Amino acid sequence: MEIVNVLKNDGLLFTLKKGTHDINELKEIFEKHSEIKFVSLVGYDLRGNATDEKIPVKAVLDDIENFFASGVQTDGSSVELIGIASLNNAKVTIIPDMDCDWFVDYNFNLLSDDSGKPVGTLRIPAFLVHNDEVVCSRGVLKRAIDNLQNNIFDKIKNNKELKEEIGIDSEIKEINITAATELEFYVKTPQENYTIKELSTSQILKEQYWKRTEGIVRSAMETCLLLMERYGFEPEMGHKEVGGVKPMLNHDGDRTHIMEQLEIDWKYSDPMQTADNLYVVKDLVLDVFNRFGLEVTFDSKPVDKVAGSGEHTHIGVSAKLENGKRINLFNHVQKEKYYMSSLGFASLAGILNNYEIINPFVASTTDAFNRLKPGFEAPVCIVTSLGKSPSIPSRNRSILIGLLKDEKNPMQTRFELRATCPNSNLYLVLSSVYQCMVDGINFYVGNYDVEFIQNELSKKPDEDAKYLRKERAYRSEENVFEEYTQEERNKIFSIPPNTAYENMMAFEKYSEKLTILTQNGVFTDKIINSYKIASIEYWAKELVGRIVVKNRENLRNMTILHTAQEDIADLDVVNWKKIQNLKTKLMKDTVDKKSLFTQIDDAIEQKNYEMASNLQIEMVNLFSEVRDLYSNYQRNIF
């Protein structure tokens, strides 16, 4: 099928909205849309991996009532549920979620014989159930949403002062939790590689950021946006991001040597739908750009020392009143005096005070930590920005989480968590954030007034606080990387973890905070432990099986470029000697001493993960040093 036909108005069904999942209605849909050949129940395990199975529609229709009531079964080896689904108790049931949007995933490379339309698979978001307990990422988020909604409703219900400061003049009909995200990614022509210098220079010169897309990148981007409209995602924008270089033209007029960073945004929704939509959009982006001959990566930091890809996450809370009004619960009626309501301040304080147990869900891989470094607009410090004054919104891009406001649209008030990555498990990120919001709300709301909370959140280091830590500061309206030294940042905002392993150890270091996550059964001890073990195993296997292997190959490619016969400078000899010494330290074993790479391999094999983590930090520093030296050495050779 030609690419242009992907957008052909051929009567394809893309979305089955929630509320349209009646059994009889589904039978009619399958009969009318014979191009839908398969059904897949999509459950997300604790690492964010999705199940996908091709169940023929005929098999579903033969026992449709039982299928939608009981789902299908798999075993624990097919999903990441370590410590939950054991070898001798491995049965996991995938149960369809009847209260969300369903999507039809089309194979535009395969046409149906009877209709001539692309073959479709009805993908139904689902829950993973083990021993009658919902143990998947979507299940955790569902419980977290319910917990936050119930908590906020209870706090407002009989609190006259809180109602007055928010402007609630009628009974609350419902509490609405909203979420949104932004997807950044790199695209490139296959086998294309650029030097860090080329990419870094283009970034500094701002040759890509918000520039006009061209050629097949433009066509792929526009195709994605148009398909997103057909799925009902309400895309808001697609544009170039800061990373990448200009493409080249070949003799046929086609663009080659493509390496560009892009961003796609779409409308907010309820948190569950937002997370579901994200995974559909990522699959859509992969399929469309691949059809145009382009590779896509959602890695946070595909190229070192060049801008990484984020997935900023927006968090909002509103209420629908019995009189029909919708009110943003983060706003204060005295908007010139207070940045937020006490509910908003308490929610933000809860996130900041407990971020150490949110961070493991935000950044669980080495790739995520490669992005979270100073100098690339990536957040490192646990700090917020509220704005220069209540009437001047924050525009600080150096902080972890900021308050976003629009004076002309009060419903836009929300938090933006800037640390999330394209491969973060959004279900669990939102779940942990909501649980920590509840903790802050429970501490402050009804006990302290809005002025007290605003002052406490804005406190200086070593000032006393009721909820927040005395030695810390939690707010900065300045660029935290320019205003403070690293030593100062570590002292007043806390020392950030350096590796994925260190991040997972926060569950042990701050074990007293785990009751925040497990409140009302949202997370369980088993789920937290399973996630921690799975993430550490992933980090360990990737470290020895990919990162060390890739670094070995890169070092082997750093070969001597000068010869004795050439007119060489003494600097070349000195640089090459330094390079050789670093290469030896990193990868060359001797009778008396093992190389750093071998030490890492040994530490992982012995499950001495703390040592492996420390060695990884040393490896990263040494490899960065040798790479820079070799770049300087290359530049000086005729």
Phi, psi and omega per residue, in radians:
M1 nan 2.333 3.108
E2 -1.133 2.608 -3.105
I3 -1.024 -0.717 -3.093
V4 -1.048 -0.499 -3.113
N5 -1.257 -0.218 3.053
V6 -1.005 -0.549 -3.073
L7 -1.723 0.074 -3.102
K8 -1.108 2.388 3.132
N9 -1.412 1.471 -3.014
D10 -1.982 0.359 3.079
G11 1.337 0.299 3.124
L12 -1.211 2.530 3.085
L13 -1.703 2.168 -3.074
F14 -1.853 -0.627 -3.053
T15 -2.375 2.392 2.966
L16 -1.909 1.816 -3.071
K17 -1.159 2.626 3.094
K18 -1.076 2.522 -3.012
G19 1.706 -0.097 3.136
T20 -2.075 0.509 -3.044
H21 -1.862 0.491 3.051
D22 -1.129 2.443 -3.073
I23 -0.988 -0.827 -3.124
N24 -1.129 -0.654 3.110
E25 -1.153 -0.666 3.121
L26 -1.150 -0.677 3.087
K27 -1.037 -0.722 3.127
E28 -1.146 -0.675 -3.140
I29 -1.134 -0.781 3.129
F30 -1.100 -0.632 -3.141
E31 -1.237 -0.700 -3.103
K32 -1.297 -0.633 -3.090
H33 -1.926 1.375 -3.097
S34 -1.205 -0.223 3.085
E35 -1.231 -0.325 3.061
I36 -1.401 1.774 -3.017
K37 -1.694 -0.369 -3.023
F38 -2.381 2.801 3.012
V39 -2.193 2.444 3.103
S40 -2.326 2.255 3.047
L41 -1.615 2.089 -2.990
V42 -1.858 1.714 3.042
G43 -1.767 2.597 -3.112
Y44 -2.002 2.073 -3.128
D45 -1.331 -2.998 -3.013
L46 -1.306 -0.255 3.029
R47 -1.644 0.014 3.126
G48 1.502 0.160 3.088
N49 -1.334 2.381 -3.102
A50 -1.718 2.424 2.998
T51 -1.388 2.571 3.095
D52 -2.615 2.066 3.137
E53 -2.360 2.554 -3.124
K54 -1.736 1.720 3.116
I55 -1.771 2.035 -3.127
P56 -0.981 2.450 -3.134
V57 -0.990 -0.650 -3.136
K58 -1.037 -0.713 3.134
A59 -1.146 -0.601 3.099
V60 -1.195 -0.785 -3.089
L61 -1.142 -0.525 -3.120
D62 -1.115 -0.447 -3.135
D63 -2.568 0.926 -2.921
I64 -1.146 -0.682 -3.139
E65 -1.091 -0.801 -3.134
N66 -1.180 -0.626 -3.124
F67 -1.061 -0.839 -3.090
F68 -1.360 -0.315 3.088
A69 -1.531 -0.652 -2.995
S70 -2.015 -0.212 3.102
G71 1.172 -2.628 3.125
V72 -2.247 2.883 -3.102
Q73 -1.981 2.580 3.006
T74 -2.420 -3.103 3.077
D75 -2.017 2.860 -3.032
G76 -1.074 -0.346 -3.131
S77 -1.256 -0.293 -3.113
S78 -1.594 -0.096 3.132
V79 -2.379 2.802 -3.103
E80 -1.596 1.558 3.126
L81 -2.391 0.929 -3.113
I82 -1.022 2.319 3.118
G83 1.409 -0.048 3.099
I84 -1.967 -1.061 3.075
A85 -1.655 1.698 -3.075
S86 -1.552 2.964 -3.086
L87 -1.055 -0.604 -3.113
N88 -1.684 0.110 3.083
N89 -2.649 1.114 -2.878
A90 -1.708 -0.129 -3.024
K91 -1.155 2.187 3.070
V92 -2.171 2.281 3.133
T93 -1.811 2.369 3.119
I94 -1.817 1.908 -3.044
I95 -1.830 2.196 -3.137
P96 -1.125 2.488 3.059
D97 -1.546 1.991 -3.075
M98 -1.526 0.045 -3.043
D99 -2.145 0.800 3.090
C100 -2.705 3.003 3.087
D101 -1.296 2.486 3.034
W102 -1.936 2.688 -3.039
F103 -2.260 2.574 3.065
V104 -1.791 2.097 -3.129
D105 -1.694 2.018 -3.058
Y106 -1.730 2.416 3.015
N107 -1.653 1.680 -3.071
F108 -1.319 0.013 3.051
N109 -1.695 -0.056 -3.086
L110 -2.369 2.086 -3.118
L111 -1.723 2.510 3.103
S112 -1.272 2.372 -3.117
D113 -1.124 -0.641 -3.022
D114 -1.457 -0.431 -3.084
S115 -2.090 -0.299 -3.077
G116 1.299 0.116 3.127
K117 -1.700 2.777 3.126
P118 -1.076 2.513 3.135
V119 -1.210 2.300 -3.099
G120 -2.009 2.630 3.024
T121 -2.118 2.134 3.074
L122 -1.344 1.909 -3.123
R123 -1.673 2.060 -3.065
I124 -1.943 1.991 3.033
P125 -0.963 2.477 -2.975
A126 -2.496 3.004 3.088
F127 -1.970 2.517 3.039
L128 -1.699 2.178 -3.054
V129 -2.099 2.273 3.091
H130 -2.315 2.222 -3.093
N131 0.888 0.764 3.096
D132 1.158 0.246 3.074
E133 -2.008 2.383 3.068
V134 -1.380 2.051 -2.947
V135 -2.129 0.296 -3.055
C136 -1.808 3.052 -3.136
S137 -1.083 -0.727 -3.123
R138 -1.162 -0.618 3.130
G139 -1.144 -0.715 3.099
V140 -1.077 -0.796 -3.116
L141 -1.123 -0.690 3.121
K142 -1.029 -0.767 3.136
R143 -1.182 -0.637 -3.137
A144 -1.164 -0.703 3.104
I145 -1.082 -0.841 3.136
D146 -1.031 -0.746 -3.100
N147 -1.123 -0.774 -3.140
L148 -1.154 -0.779 3.131
Q149 -1.046 -0.829 -3.122
N150 -1.119 -0.702 -3.122
N151 -1.126 -0.804 -3.132
I152 -1.133 -0.742 3.130
F153 -1.031 -0.794 -3.125
D154 -1.137 -0.639 -3.113
K155 -1.226 -0.576 -3.093
I156 -1.498 -0.597 -2.925
K157 -0.818 -0.865 -3.072
N158 -2.026 0.376 -3.093
N159 -1.868 1.648 -3.074
K160 -1.086 -0.754 -3.115
E161 -1.088 -0.738 3.140
L162 -1.134 -0.733 3.101
K163 -1.045 -0.722 -3.116
E164 -1.169 -0.726 -3.104
E165 -1.249 -0.446 3.098
I166 -1.543 -0.454 -3.135
G167 1.652 0.548 3.129
I168 -1.504 1.982 -3.087
D169 -2.030 0.341 3.133
S170 -2.713 2.933 3.097
E171 -1.153 2.560 3.128
I172 -1.392 2.212 3.091
K173 -1.504 -0.755 3.118
E174 -2.784 2.640 3.030
I175 -1.719 2.252 -3.126
N176 -1.976 2.095 3.032
I177 -1.678 2.258 3.141
T178 -2.127 2.679 3.108
A179 -2.577 2.683 3.071
A180 -2.632 2.850 3.127
T181 -2.587 2.908 3.119
E182 -2.204 2.305 -3.067
L183 -1.878 2.048 3.046
E184 -1.881 2.557 -3.129
F185 -2.828 2.794 3.068
Y186 -1.812 2.504 2.996
V187 -2.183 2.587 3.112
K188 -2.733 2.785 3.016
T189 -1.282 2.528 -3.068
P190 -0.974 2.525 3.090
Q191 1.163 0.178 -3.115
E192 -1.527 2.295 3.093
N193 -2.389 2.368 3.097
Y194 -2.053 2.685 3.105
T195 -1.303 2.711 3.085
I196 -1.026 -0.625 -3.115
K197 -1.087 -0.802 3.137
E198 -1.067 -0.803 -3.110
L199 -1.202 -0.707 -3.130
S200 -1.158 -0.712 3.127
T201 -1.105 -0.787 3.117
S202 -1.058 -0.669 3.137
Q203 -1.143 -0.809 -3.129
I204 -1.098 -0.666 -3.141
L205 -1.387 -0.064 -3.136
K206 0.938 0.803 -3.119
E207 -1.378 -0.220 -3.059
Q208 -2.019 -0.655 -2.942
Y209 -0.937 2.027 3.099
W210 1.072 0.343 3.093
K211 -1.389 2.925 -3.112
R212 -1.209 2.260 3.058
T213 -1.309 2.628 -3.073
E214 -2.372 2.775 2.983
G215 1.023 -2.436 -3.044
I216 -1.232 -0.431 3.063
V217 -1.143 -0.742 3.081
R218 -1.081 -0.811 -3.106
S219 -1.082 -0.744 3.140
A220 -1.162 -0.759 3.111
M221 -1.038 -0.848 -3.109
E222 -1.145 -0.641 3.086
T223 -1.089 -0.753 3.108
C224 -1.036 -0.825 -3.093
L225 -1.117 -0.700 3.140
L226 -1.200 -0.673 3.077
L227 -1.184 -0.640 3.083
M228 -1.068 -0.642 3.068
E229 -1.087 -0.714 -3.130
R230 -1.187 -0.480 3.062
Y231 -1.424 -0.178 3.128
G232 1.495 0.350 -3.106
F233 -1.406 -0.186 -3.131
E234 0.923 1.139 3.121
P235 -1.050 2.469 -3.114
E236 -1.849 -0.509 -3.076
M237 -2.986 2.583 2.926
G238 -2.380 2.339 -3.093
H239 -2.754 2.918 3.043
K240 -1.287 2.492 3.006
E241 -1.726 -3.025 -2.969
V242 -1.267 -0.493 -3.035
G243 -1.405 2.720 3.042
G244 2.027 3.124 3.133
V245 -2.366 2.922 3.109
K246 -1.232 2.418 3.072
P247 -1.301 2.975 3.115
M248 -2.022 2.818 3.071
L249 -1.861 2.361 3.043
N250 -1.616 -3.073 -3.062
H251 -1.167 -0.316 3.095
D252 -1.569 -0.011 -3.119
G253 1.498 0.090 3.107
D254 -1.523 2.603 3.127
R255 -1.493 2.285 3.115
T256 -2.219 -3.108 3.127
H257 0.912 0.822 -3.120
I258 -1.490 2.325 3.021
M259 -2.691 1.708 -3.036
E260 -2.373 2.604 3.055
Q261 -1.851 2.318 -3.059
L262 -2.217 2.857 3.053
E263 -2.423 2.434 3.065
I264 -2.219 2.301 3.127
D265 -2.130 2.599 3.080
W266 -2.545 3.005 -2.962
K267 -1.182 2.612 3.089
Y268 -1.153 2.908 3.091
S269 -2.718 -2.983 2.985
D270 -1.216 2.736 -2.980
P271 -0.994 -0.737 -3.124
M272 -1.117 -0.776 -3.131
Q273 -1.178 -0.632 3.102
T274 -1.053 -0.801 3.136
A275 -1.168 -0.754 3.088
D276 -1.028 -0.797 -3.108
N277 -1.077 -0.673 -3.129
L278 -0.984 -0.809 -3.088
Y279 -1.198 -0.579 3.068
V280 -1.172 -0.759 -3.140
V281 -1.113 -0.707 3.114
K282 -1.069 -0.759 3.089
D283 -1.101 -0.696 3.131
L284 -1.079 -0.802 3.127
V285 -1.062 -0.794 3.114
L286 -1.031 -0.867 -3.086
D287 -1.094 -0.810 -3.062
V288 -1.182 -0.869 -3.102
F289 -1.157 -0.600 3.068
N290 -1.104 -0.653 3.116
R291 -1.128 -0.443 3.085
F292 -1.604 0.182 3.082
G293 1.381 0.408 -3.107
L294 -2.029 2.459 3.051
E295 -1.532 2.543 3.142
V296 -2.135 2.417 2.990
T297 -2.289 2.320 3.036
F298 -1.717 0.249 3.087
D299 -1.051 2.519 -3.137
S300 -1.205 -0.619 -3.064
K301 -2.466 1.289 -3.095
P302 -1.168 -0.451 3.123
V303 -2.302 2.196 -3.124
D304 -1.163 2.588 3.095
K305 1.156 0.282 3.066
V306 -2.234 2.654 -3.080
A307 -0.878 2.306 3.099
G308 -1.574 3.113 -3.130
S309 -1.846 2.255 3.106
G310 -1.916 3.114 3.093
E311 -2.563 1.185 -3.066
H312 -0.943 2.393 -3.039
T313 -2.033 2.212 -3.071
H314 -1.814 2.394 -3.009
I315 -2.222 2.127 -3.135
G316 -2.391 2.748 3.104
V317 -2.472 2.271 3.115
S318 -2.422 3.010 3.113
A319 -2.336 2.490 2.982
K320 -1.803 2.202 -3.078
L321 -1.669 2.831 -3.139
E322 -1.097 -0.488 3.129
N323 -1.441 0.100 3.078
G324 1.686 -0.210 -3.135
K325 -1.225 2.594 2.938
R326 -2.003 2.261 -3.059
I327 -2.235 2.318 3.046
N328 -1.366 2.088 -3.025
L329 -1.325 -0.169 3.080
F330 -1.464 -0.253 -3.078
N331 -1.486 2.604 3.003
H332 -1.911 2.474 -3.114
V333 -1.113 -0.520 3.074
Q334 -1.586 1.275 -2.994
K335 -1.225 -0.312 3.096
E336 -1.401 -0.330 -3.058
K337 -1.816 -0.650 -3.062
Y338 -2.114 2.397 3.107
Y339 -1.149 -0.618 -3.052
M340 -2.638 3.043 2.960
S341 -1.334 2.913 3.091
S342 -1.102 -0.534 3.091
L343 -1.145 -0.728 3.105
G344 -1.134 -0.819 3.122
F345 -1.061 -0.764 -3.124
A346 -1.105 -0.693 3.128
S347 -1.110 -0.802 -3.127
L348 -1.158 -0.710 3.108
A349 -1.096 -0.655 3.106
G350 -1.080 -0.698 3.115
I351 -1.147 -0.837 -3.081
L352 -1.174 -0.724 -3.081
N353 -1.217 -0.399 -3.069
N354 -2.118 0.360 -3.029
Y355 -1.102 -0.430 -3.137
E356 -1.013 -0.482 3.116
I357 -1.730 -0.026 2.968
I358 -1.574 -0.677 -3.029
N359 -0.956 -0.666 3.109
P360 -1.037 -0.482 3.096
F361 -1.451 -0.459 -3.142
V362 -1.349 -0.790 -3.055
A363 -2.279 1.759 -3.061
S364 -2.034 0.050 -3.070
T365 -2.282 2.841 3.054
T366 -1.063 -0.686 3.125
D367 -1.015 -0.753 3.127
A368 -1.076 -0.722 -3.132
F369 -1.255 -0.462 3.064
N370 -1.105 -0.494 3.102
R371 -1.407 -0.633 -2.999
L372 -1.441 1.265 3.129
K373 -2.339 2.604 3.137
P374 -1.048 2.548 3.008
G375 1.798 -0.110 -3.099
F376 -2.194 0.522 -3.115
E377 0.999 0.447 3.110
A378 -1.844 2.307 -3.044
P379 -1.280 2.423 3.111
V380 -2.159 -0.637 -3.026
C381 -1.678 2.568 3.084
I382 -1.427 1.562 -3.046
V383 -2.723 2.630 -3.133
T384 -2.073 2.979 3.009
S385 -2.364 2.318 -3.123
L386 -1.836 -0.456 -3.057
G387 2.212 2.772 3.140
K388 -1.095 -0.547 3.065
S389 -2.725 2.937 3.139
P390 -1.004 -0.397 -3.132
S391 -1.732 -0.047 3.109
I392 -2.042 1.771 -3.056
P393 -1.083 2.721 3.126
S394 -1.222 2.448 2.997
R395 -2.277 0.403 -3.069
N396 -1.413 2.045 -3.096
R397 -1.719 0.136 -3.108
S398 -1.743 -0.017 -3.023
I399 -1.734 2.942 -3.110
L400 -1.297 -0.860 -3.072
I401 -2.500 2.274 -3.077
G402 -2.101 2.828 3.048
L403 -1.651 2.089 3.115
L404 -1.830 2.322 -3.115
K405 -2.452 2.698 3.028
D406 -2.365 1.948 -3.057
E407 -1.033 -0.486 -3.107
K408 -1.483 -0.249 -3.110
N409 -2.420 1.580 -3.099
P410 -1.029 -0.434 -3.133
M411 -1.245 -0.174 -3.124
Q412 -1.449 -0.172 -3.119
T413 -1.069 2.227 -3.052
R414 -2.903 3.003 3.017
F415 -1.766 2.583 3.032
E416 -2.127 1.952 3.062
L417 -1.518 2.047 -2.954
R418 -1.680 -0.078 -3.044
A419 -1.525 -0.309 -3.057
T420 -1.072 2.498 -3.106
C421 -1.952 2.813 3.136
P422 -0.996 -0.460 -3.140
N423 -1.792 0.150 3.016
S424 -1.146 2.608 3.068
N425 -1.425 1.680 -3.008
L426 -1.075 -0.569 3.107
Y427 -1.001 -0.817 -3.080
L428 -1.410 -0.506 3.038
V429 -1.049 -0.902 -3.133
L430 -1.109 -0.691 -3.134
S431 -1.056 -0.816 -3.117
S432 -1.191 -0.658 3.086
V433 -1.073 -0.797 -3.112
Y434 -1.118 -0.694 3.127
Q435 -1.115 -0.668 3.130
C436 -1.285 -0.553 3.012
M437 -1.056 -0.756 3.121
V438 -1.040 -0.692 3.142
D439 -1.081 -0.784 3.112
G440 -1.147 -0.709 3.121
I441 -1.092 -0.777 -3.119
N442 -1.118 -0.555 -3.132
F443 -1.329 -0.809 -2.968
Y444 -1.599 -0.846 -2.926
V445 -1.163 2.195 -3.090
G446 1.584 -0.207 -3.130
N447 -1.977 -0.520 -3.106
Y448 -2.385 2.570 -3.122
D449 -1.464 2.998 -3.012
V450 -1.110 -0.633 -3.124
E451 -1.157 -0.673 3.100
F452 -1.083 -0.799 -3.080
I453 -1.189 -0.717 3.120
Q454 -1.051 -0.755 3.130
N455 -1.172 -0.702 -3.124
E456 -1.149 -0.702 3.139
L457 -1.176 -0.428 -3.106
S458 -1.713 0.220 -3.029
K459 -1.153 2.770 3.057
K460 -1.526 2.825 3.069
P461 -1.009 2.481 3.111
D462 1.256 0.137 2.980
E463 -1.486 2.482 -3.130
D464 -1.105 2.622 3.099
A465 -2.612 2.645 -3.141
K466 -1.407 -0.663 -3.027
Y467 -1.991 -0.789 -3.090
L468 -1.406 2.863 -3.087
R469 -1.350 2.404 -3.036
K470 -1.043 -0.782 -3.004
E471 -1.317 -0.154 -3.011
R472 -1.765 2.736 2.870
A473 -1.960 2.628 -3.046
Y474 -2.197 0.006 -3.100
R475 -2.407 2.419 3.022
S476 -2.591 2.273 3.044
E477 -1.663 0.001 3.115
E478 -1.779 2.865 3.022
N479 -1.158 1.972 -3.019
V480 -1.194 -0.313 3.132
F481 -1.524 -0.351 3.112
E482 -1.749 -0.566 -3.059
E483 -1.380 -0.489 -3.060
Y484 -2.206 2.596 2.973
T485 -1.330 2.945 3.109
Q486 -1.097 -0.670 3.119
E487 -1.083 -0.723 3.124
E488 -1.178 -0.714 3.115
R489 -1.068 -0.799 -3.136
N490 -1.079 -0.611 -3.086
K491 -1.288 -0.787 -2.996
I492 -1.718 -0.320 3.118
F493 -1.989 -0.043 -3.121
S494 1.540 2.744 -3.112
I495 -1.480 2.113 -3.133
P496 -1.324 2.665 3.067
P497 -1.169 2.665 -3.102
N498 -1.772 -0.385 -3.105
T499 -2.370 2.886 3.098
A500 -1.080 -0.603 3.116
Y501 -1.127 -0.828 3.114
E502 -1.007 -0.670 -3.133
N503 -1.135 -0.733 3.127
M504 -1.164 -0.484 3.134
M505 -1.221 -0.167 3.061
A506 -1.064 -0.530 3.102
F507 -1.085 -0.485 3.082
E508 -1.590 -0.737 -3.115
K509 -1.103 -0.629 -3.127
Y510 -2.023 0.768 -3.049
S511 -1.037 -0.472 3.132
E512 -1.157 -0.319 -3.126
K513 -1.539 -0.168 -3.067
L514 -1.125 -0.405 3.090
T515 -1.136 -0.381 3.062
I516 -1.154 -0.757 3.141
L517 -1.226 -0.624 -3.044
T518 -1.554 -0.020 -3.142
Q519 -0.948 2.321 3.135
N520 0.986 0.493 3.016
G521 1.220 0.350 -3.112
V522 -1.143 -1.102 2.891
F523 -1.635 2.840 2.969
T524 -2.173 2.835 3.098
D525 -1.023 -0.663 3.138
K526 -1.129 -0.719 -3.124
I527 -1.173 -0.767 3.122
I528 -1.087 -0.791 -3.140
N529 -1.130 -0.719 3.119
S530 -1.095 -0.767 3.119
Y531 -1.090 -0.763 -3.126
K532 -1.092 -0.843 -3.116
I533 -1.099 -0.783 -3.126
A534 -1.091 -0.695 -3.114
S535 -1.221 -0.687 3.110
I536 -1.166 -0.722 3.107
E537 -1.098 -0.710 3.107
Y538 -1.088 -0.829 3.124
W539 -1.012 -0.802 -3.082
A540 -1.135 -0.797 -3.114
K541 -1.171 -0.679 3.127
E542 -1.194 -0.640 -3.116
L543 -1.051 -0.865 -3.090
V544 -1.490 -0.534 -3.034
G545 -1.555 -0.309 -3.123
R546 -2.264 -0.948 -3.001
I547 -1.173 -0.880 3.121
V548 -1.128 -0.721 3.128
V549 -1.061 -0.783 3.133
K550 -1.139 -0.691 3.128
N551 -1.162 -0.625 3.061
R552 -1.044 -0.812 -3.112
E553 -1.125 -0.706 3.119
N554 -1.107 -0.698 3.115
L555 -1.158 -0.672 3.120
R556 -1.102 -0.514 3.138
N557 -1.397 -0.144 3.080
M558 -1.511 1.433 -3.048
T559 -1.750 2.813 3.124
I560 -1.162 2.387 -3.069
L561 -1.965 -0.303 -3.138
H562 -1.799 2.726 3.087
T563 -2.182 2.916 -3.115
A564 -1.132 -0.481 -3.081
Q565 -1.382 -0.312 -3.070
E566 -1.385 2.812 3.041
D567 -1.426 1.505 -3.047
I568 -1.734 2.703 3.099
A569 -1.664 2.723 3.108
D570 -1.093 -0.458 3.099
L571 -1.102 -0.639 3.120
D572 -1.084 -0.757 -3.129
V573 -1.145 -0.756 -3.130
V574 -1.123 -0.812 -3.138
N575 -1.077 -0.761 -3.121
W576 -1.131 -0.608 3.105
K577 -1.135 -0.722 3.094
K578 -1.115 -0.728 3.125
I579 -1.069 -0.801 3.133
Q580 -1.057 -0.719 -3.137
N581 -1.123 -0.738 3.137
L582 -1.209 -0.701 3.093
K583 -1.050 -0.742 3.131
T584 -1.094 -0.797 -3.130
K585 -1.081 -0.641 -3.086
L586 -1.347 -0.752 -2.918
M587 -2.340 -0.028 -3.062
K588 -1.830 1.988 3.066
D589 -1.411 2.559 2.999
T590 -2.182 3.100 3.125
V591 -1.081 -0.614 -3.024
D592 -1.677 -0.352 -2.999
K593 -2.557 2.413 3.083
K594 -1.580 2.556 3.113
S595 -1.251 2.909 -3.141
L596 -1.088 -0.700 3.120
F597 -1.066 -0.760 -3.141
T598 -1.173 -0.663 3.085
Q599 -1.069 -0.687 3.099
I600 -1.133 -0.801 3.110
D601 -0.993 -0.786 -3.122
D602 -1.135 -0.755 -3.114
A603 -1.084 -0.720 3.126
I604 -1.173 -0.743 3.139
E605 -1.073 -0.632 3.139
Q606 -1.500 0.025 -3.105
K607 1.033 0.500 3.022
N608 -1.546 1.328 -2.967
Y609 -1.244 -0.523 3.110
E610 -1.125 -0.750 3.095
M611 -1.131 -0.752 3.139
A612 -1.058 -0.679 3.124
S613 -1.125 -0.772 3.116
N614 -1.133 -0.681 3.104
L615 -1.178 -0.593 3.100
Q616 -1.090 -0.739 3.108
I617 -1.050 -0.775 3.114
E618 -1.108 -0.733 3.132
M619 -1.067 -0.777 -3.129
V620 -1.042 -0.764 -3.123
N621 -1.160 -0.773 -3.133
L622 -1.194 -0.702 -3.123
F623 -1.164 -0.677 3.090
S624 -1.082 -0.688 3.135
E625 -1.144 -0.806 -3.107
V626 -1.206 -0.599 3.111
R627 -1.134 -0.744 3.121
D628 -1.153 -0.700 3.102
L629 -1.075 -0.753 -3.117
Y630 -1.172 -0.616 3.095
S631 -1.094 -0.748 3.103
N632 -1.164 -0.676 3.119
Y633 -1.106 -0.807 3.108
Q634 -1.021 -0.740 -3.045
R635 -1.129 -0.413 -3.060
N636 -1.658 -0.003 -3.110
I637 -1.644 2.345 3.100
F638 -1.080 nan nan
